[in-house]
Amino acid sequence: MKPRLILWLAFVFLAGGQLGAQVLTYSVTVPQTSTSWTRTLQLPAFDASVGTLTGVLLTLSGGTVQTVRAENNDASHSATYNLETKVAFSGGRSGNSASLVATPTTVHLSGSLGTWDGALDYAGASGVSSTQNLATMATSNDANLASYIGTGSLDFFAVATLTRSIWSINGSASSILGSPTTAGAVLQIEYTYSAIPEPGEYAAVMGLLVLMLTVLRGRTMGRGLDWFHSSTG
């Protein structure tokens, strides 16, 4: 490899050590819990000793579990059922308005139930049982980088709100139904930063630069001596 090329690669390595983008990721989870709920959450602040903060990305991932159960216990008449539920997710820094607003998860199920089959098991011709798992997500880049730098933890909030719930069975006043809804969430933060090179990295690169400069200087002097000998020979 030519010395000039090696010198250039060494320079690129040094610049990369100073400017190369690194990412730190932290997350906190709210387990599946009956809606509606509001939680205060903590995530670590960015430690400036590791580098220079260049970006903050917040992500809120929400998920709902909707269990649909219905049984028509009328032995003489059939029935129909209709269910619609909607859960909204939002979050952000505590003390501020929500910077993360996800598209609500929506369940809409309907169908028919035959006359009672004699068993209260939410199954067979007269019953129904179904579990729906739905997910949603929102992301936000926060330009106020200085507010994330420090030690300890930062306060955030996450909210899951059951905004709409319609449950109906038509055809029999003695029908039994149930629709428990739970919601969970994951709040994640990504810090993008330029790392501070370790002292050993500087020493290694500077040693390589000195070596290459010595080699280049030696070759330059060698070419000068060759020219001198050829011109005086």
Secondary structure, DSSP 8 states (H G I E B T S, - for coil): --HHHHHHHHHHHHHHHHH-EEEEEEEEEEEEEESSEEEEEEEE-B-GGGEEEEEEEEEEEEEEEEEEEEE---SS--EEEEEEEEEEEEEEETTS--SEE---EEEEEEEEE-S--S--SS-STTEEEEEEEEEEEEEEE---GGGGBSSSEEEEEEEEEEEEEEEEEES-TT-EEE--EEEEEEEEEEEEEEE---HHHHHHHHHHHHHHHHHHHHHHHHHHHHHHHHHH-
